[in-house]
Each structure stands twice: as C-alpha cells, then as structure tokens.
C-alpha cells in the first residue's frame, strides 16, 4: 500500500558519468569529501581526482562503476547533512542497484567499491572490446516477450526493460544489424520504432556475461561478514523486479543473476511506487525520470547541489 509520507530514492547506473560529477558536494561538505576518501582508501587510487579531472579512464568500466556509486553515495550523505533528506525505500538501475544497497545499509561503501572494481574488471574481460554491442529499441508500446521471441535465434538478448517506450537489447555486435531488421519488421507493423546504438564497451546483461558469474559470486562472498541482509528488504532487485529478501544468499544470488539477465526496471518502478508516495532520482544524470513518466509516475531528479538547494529551500 502506498504511504504518501514515505520517500523512495533511485540511482542511475553506467552511462550517467560526467567529468566533474559530485564536485559541488565535495567542495562544500566535509562528509562528502570523507565519502570519496573512504572509497579511495579501499581501492588505492584517488576516486575524486578521476571524477573531477579529464581522466579518460572514467569511461572504462572498472573505474566507472566505483566512481558513479561513490558519487551517488556522497550526494545522498550530503543531502541528509544539509536538508535532513532521508529515504525509506531504494532502487537503482543496473550499477545503481549497488548505490541503493550502500545507502540502505546493506554494505559499507568501502566493500561496495571493492566489489564494483572487480565487477567492472570481470565484465570488461568477459568479451573482447568491439565484439559486443547494445542497442535501445524505442517505441510507444513495447513488449519484452515479443522482442525476446523475435530475437530467439540470434545471439542477442533483452537486457533492460527500461520503460513502456524503451527496451535495450545486448549481444554479439555482428548480429545487431540483423536484430534491428527483424525487430523493425515485427514491431513496425503496429507502431513507429527507432533504434539507438549505445556507446558501451561490452554486452551487459546478456548471455555473454555468463562466464564470469562463478568468479563474481566467489568474490562477492568475501564480503558477507559485513552485510546487513535485513536492510535489503528496502531495496528493489533488478533481477526479480521486486524487493530483495532479507537473506544473504538470496541477495548474492540476485546480484550474480543481474549480470546476465535483463534489468526489470519497469517492475522496480512499480514496486517502489506501490510503497512510496514520492520518488527522487539522485545521481550525476537523470535518465530514470523519463522512465517513470511513461508509467504516469512523478520522479524528481537531483543532479547537483544547486538543484537540491532550489528544491528544499523553496519548501
């Protein structure tokens, strides 16, 4: 049941990174500087310097992942410090699920940073650069089951069920043109459809991530002692579409499955909106707001400190 006074916060994932992200929070608030230092100490390199400079490695997966999540956690801590902003429910798109788990108190940031650096390394090494691709399918009334059926004979999978108007496919780059052709023929009978190739370095959330599942699970299990699985009940799972269970093994299973299965974001949005009366998006970009809009749900995006000040000071 929706509790109008309850707040849900969602975090965007990979692709939302930009040079300078989080610097306004870093410059103003000691707690945000401490957040970047906490993650940097865990990894042995300066996350703030990579986020705020012109370092091209910011777009390399093993660096992108800890940088984005550290920034999102720093932003949430800063919002709490300045405005008393807190959330009751959490969700995150793909990589953003890890920011949700940290802010909800399932894992400390230092452990999440280590997990994400290894996750990014494994994901990048799973498929040689250039061999995989991802493409957004954009229309008015998309059905993931129809896309999956149409792609069944191709090494291409549904990777992200983002909204009623956008589904991302992922797989062998050599077959993406054929996938586009088949989907155009199947879906074009009923609606106008367009395709946008995504600038990614690997085919995320597809069968091509399966070879790294075992190694990633083994690595995840090194951090079970620091987990608080009871807090996972407040966080949505990309893999199941609903909220996590308060069980260590189940949380780990869901995160491993997330690697090579579709992100069920439409279901996540519905789950969050069934509980929270207000949804906020916190991160360096605002891709999730538009997804909520396709379900006629309001989502307020907070991407900078000045935007937060305008919102909360006006109140």
N, C-alpha and C positions, 0 to 999 in steps of 0.2 A: 504494500500500500504506500502511496506517495505521502511523504511527510514534508509539508510545504516549508518547514523551517530547517530542513536538512539540506546540506550542500554536497554536491558531487564535484570532483575535480578530475579532469582528463589531461593527459600529457601526449603531445605528438611525438613521433618517432623519427627515424632516419630520413633525411631529406629536408628537415626543418633547420638544419645547422646553417649559421651565417657567421662570418668573421665579426667579432665584437659582441657576440651574444652574451648577455648577462653582465656586461661591464658596468652598466649603470647601477645594478645592485651591488656589485663588487666594490665600486668606488665609494658608495655611501654607507654600507652596512658591514661592520666587523664580522657579524655572524655569517655573511655571505663569503667574505674572504676566508674565514675559517673552513667553510664548506669546500672551497676549491683546494685549500691546503690539505684537508683530510683525505680527499681523493688522490691528490698528487703524492702525498706521503705513501699511500698504499701502492701506487704504481711506479714510483721512482722517476717520474717526469712531470713537468710543470703544465698542468691542465689549463690554468688561467692564461699562460703565455700562448698556448696553442689556440685557445678560444678567441683571444683578443688581438692576435697578430695576423700576419698574412701567410701563415704556415699552410702549405698545400696539403699537408698530411691530415688536416682537419676533415678532408673528404675521403680518407682511407678508413675503411670500416672499423678496424681495430682501435683507431683513435677517435673516430666519430662517436662511437657508442658510449664510451665513458664521458666524453666531453658533453654530449647532449644531456645525459642523465644527471651529471654533476650540476650543469647549469639549471636544469629544471628543479632539482632539489634545493639549490641555493635560492632560486626565486621563491619557492614556497616558504622557506625559512625566513626570507626577508619580508614576505607579505604578512607572515604571522607576527614578526617582530614589530613592524610598523603599524599594522592595522588590526592585529588580533585575528587575522584571517585563518580559519581552520576548516577542514572538510570532514565529512562523516563517511563518504564513500569515494572510491578511487577507480580510475580506469586509465589505460594507456594503450596507444596504438602501436603494436609490434614492439619495437625497442622501448616505447613509452610505458609499457607494462612494468618494466623494471623500476622506472621512476615512481610509479604508483606503489609498488611493493616497498620501496625505501620509505616514502613519505608516510605510508600506512604503518610502518614499524615492523615489517616482516623481516627485513635485513638491514644491517647498518650500511651506510654509504661505502665505507672502505671495502667491505666484502663485495658489494654490488659492482664497484668499479673494477675489482679484480676479475669478477665473473664476466663482465662485459668486454674487457680487453681480450680475454680468452675466447669468448663467444665470437667477437668480431674477427679474430685471427682464424678461427676454425671455419667460419662462414666464407671468408675470403679464399681460403686454401681449398675449399671443397670443390670448386670449379675454376679452371684456368680463366684468367681475365679475357673477356671477349667471347667466351663460349656460352655464356648465359645471358638472358635478357628478360626484361619485364615491360609490360605494356598496359596502360589504362584503357579500359573499354568504357565509353561514356554514352549514355542514352537516357531515355525517360523512364523506362520500366524494365529493368534488368532482373533476370532470374539466374542465380548462380548455378542451379541444377541444369538449366538449358545450356549454359556455357560449358559446363563440365561434360555434358553429353556430346556436344558438338566437337569438343577437343579430345574426345576419348581415345582416338587412335594416334594422337600426336604426343610427343614428349613435352607437353605444355599443360600446366595446372592452373586452376583458380587459386590465387594467392591471397587476395584481400577482398572481402565483401565489405566495401567501404560505406556504401550508401545505396539507396534505391536507384541512383543515377550513375554510380561508378563502381566497377569491379576491375581489379587488377589481375592479369594473368602473368605467369612466370614459367620459364623453361629454357629449352635449347634455342639459342639465338638463331640457328639456321632454319628453324621451323616457325618463327614468329610471323613471317610474311604469310605462310600458309594458314596459320591460325587466324590472322586478320581476314584473309579471304573467306574462310569457312564461316567465321562469325558474321561477316558482312552479309553473306548470302542468307544465313539463317535468321539473323535478327533484323536485317534491313527490310524484310517483308512487312514488318509491323511498325517500324519506327526509324527515325534517323539516328545513325550510330557513327561515332567517330573514335579514332584510336590515337593515343599519345604514347610514344616510346619514352620510357623513363630512363634517366641517366643514372644507372646503377652499375655496380661492379660485379654483381653475382645474381643468380636467380633465386632470390629469397623466398621462403615459404613454399617451396616446391619439393618434388621428389629428389632433386639434386642435392638437397641438404641432408638427406638420409644417412650418407656415410659418416657424418660427424656426430650423429646422435649419441652413440655409445661413449665417445670421448667427452662430449659435453656433459652427459649425465655423470660420468665419473668425476669430472671437475666440480660440478655443482655440489656433489655430495661431500666435498671437502668443507663446505660451509654450512652444514646442517646444524652444527652446535650453536651457531649464532642466530639461527632462525627463530622467529616467534610465529608459528603457523596459525595461532588463534587470530592474529590480525589479518590474515589473508582473506577472511570472510568478508572483509570490506572492500576487496579488490576484484574486479572482473578479470576473467581469463579469456584471452584471445582464442584459445583452442576450444574451450567448451561453449563460449558465448555467455555463460552465466558467471556467478561469483565463485571464487575459489572455495574449497572446503578447508577446514582448519586442520589439515593433515600434512605433515612434512612430505611424505612420499607422493601424495596427490599433487601438491604444488610443484614438486620437481618433475613429475610425470607431465603435467600440463605445459611446463616451460620447455621441456625437451620436445614434446609434440608440436609446440608452436613453430619450431624450426622448419618443419617440412609439411605443415598443414596450413590451410587458409586461416587468416585472421578474420574471425567472425565479429567484425566491428558493428554491424547493424544490430546484432543480438546484444552486444555490450552496451550500445546506446540505449536500447530498450530496457535492459536490466537496470542501468543506472537511473533512467528516468522513471522507473517504477518505484524507486525509493526516494530520490532526492527531488526537492521542489525547485532547485536552482542548480544549473551546471556551469562551471567555469573551465576554460581551457588555459593552462599555464605552460608556457614554453616560448622558445625563440621564434616560432611561426604559428600560424593559425589555420592549418588545414582542416581541423576537426569541426570547426564551427559550421562550415558549409555542409558537412555530412549530417549534422544534427538538423539542419534546416530542411533537408529532404524528407525528414520524418515529422516536420512541423514542430520541432522542438527548439527552444531557445538555448543558445550557448554563448556565454560572454567570454571573449578572448582577452587574456592579459599577457602581452608580449614584451612590455617594457615597464620600467618603474614609473615613468611619467603617465602611462596609460592607467596604471593602478591608482596613482595619486588622483587623477581626474575622477575615477570611478568612486573611490572610497571617501575622498574628501568632500565630494559633492553630496554624498549621503549624510 
